[in-house]
């Protein structure tokens, strides 16, 4: 694999491989079977927490089973990177961001890329 020039480019390529799912679809899938989706993390601010799902209207699943297996073993790291993580018997790991109005790449995706140990970028430039 040819390396990307920057960590931002590499992270963007990785994130584009994820399956983006509108939260409305998640709600429809589980509205009659809410017990089929399990919250594996807690919201960052439990006092202002009112919704079972995160604030941002898109959620994701990993396209690669290796990433999903890593996430299963590193739920706390996913939470430290700002993700709310769920699991479903039918869909596996589902995750979302409980926030809006700021740089998701700087706050969530690049920290997750680094935590995952990926090196798809030229280290000299990153």
C-alpha positions in Angstrom: 0.0 0.0 0.0 1.3 3.4 -0.9 1.4 5.7 2.1 -0.6 8.9 2.3 1.2 12.2 2.8 -0.5 13.2 6.0 -2.3 11.6 8.9 -5.4 13.5 7.9 -5.4 11.9 4.4 -4.8 8.5 5.8 -7.5 8.9 8.5 -10.0 10.1 5.9 -9.3 7.1 3.7 -9.8 4.7 6.6 -13.1 6.4 7.8 -14.5 6.3 4.2 -14.3 2.5 4.4 -16.8 2.5 7.3 -20.5 1.9 6.8 -22.3 5.2 7.5 -25.9 4.6 8.8 -28.4 7.4 9.3 -29.6 7.3 12.9 -33.2 7.2 11.7 -32.4 3.8 10.2 -31.0 2.5 13.5 -34.1 3.7 15.2 -36.4 1.9 12.7 -34.4 -1.3 13.0 -34.6 -1.4 16.7 -37.8 0.4 17.6 -39.7 -2.8 18.3 -36.7 -4.7 19.6 -34.7 -2.2 21.7 -33.3 -5.1 23.7 -31.4 -6.2 20.6 -29.0 -3.3 20.8 -26.7 -3.0 23.8 -25.0 0.2 25.0 -21.4 -0.7 25.7 -20.3 2.8 26.7 -21.8 5.6 28.8 -22.4 9.1 27.6 -19.6 11.6 28.6 -22.0 13.8 30.5 -24.5 11.6 32.2 -26.3 14.5 33.9 -27.5 16.0 30.6 -28.0 12.6 29.0 -31.6 12.1 27.8 -31.2 9.9 24.6 -30.2 6.3 24.3 -28.4 7.1 21.0 -25.7 9.8 20.4 -26.4 13.3 19.3 -24.9 13.2 15.9 -27.3 11.9 13.3 -25.0 9.3 11.7 -23.6 6.1 13.2 -21.1 3.7 11.7 -20.1 0.1 11.6 -16.7 -1.1 10.5 -16.4 -2.6 7.1 -13.4 -4.7 8.1 -13.8 -7.5 10.6 -10.3 -6.9 11.9 -11.3 -3.3 12.9 -14.4 -4.6 14.6 -12.5 -7.2 16.6 -10.0 -4.6 17.7 -13.0 -2.4 18.8 -14.5 -5.3 20.7 -11.3 -5.6 22.7 -10.8 -1.9 23.1 -14.2 -0.4 24.0 -12.6 1.9 26.6 -10.3 3.3 24.0 -13.2 3.9 21.7 -14.9 5.8 24.5 -11.8 7.7 25.3 -11.7 8.8 21.6 -15.3 10.2 22.1 -17.4 7.4 20.6 -20.6 5.9 22.0 -20.4 2.2 21.2 -23.2 -0.3 20.9 -23.5 -3.9 19.9 -26.2 -5.8 18.1 -26.3 -9.6 17.5 -27.3 -8.9 13.9 -25.0 -5.9 13.1 -22.0 -6.2 15.4 -20.3 -3.1 16.7 -22.2 0.2 16.0 -20.7 3.5 17.1 -21.5 7.2 17.0 -20.4 10.6 18.2 -22.2 12.4 21.0 -21.4 16.0 19.8 -21.8 18.5 17.0 -20.3 21.7 15.7 -16.6 21.0 15.9 -13.8 19.2 14.1 -14.6 15.5 14.3 -11.3 14.5 12.6 -9.2 16.3 15.2 -11.3 15.2 18.2 -12.4 11.7 17.3 -11.2 10.1 14.0 -7.4 10.9 14.2 -7.2 9.9 17.8 -9.0 6.6 16.9 -6.6 6.1 13.9 -3.7 6.5 16.2 -5.1 4.3 18.9 -5.8 1.6 16.3 -2.1 1.7 15.6 -2.5 2.4 11.9 0.5 3.8 10.0 -0.9 4.6 6.5 0.8 8.0 6.5 4.4 9.3 6.1 5.6 9.8 9.6 8.0 12.6 8.7 5.1 14.8 7.6 2.5 13.8 10.2 
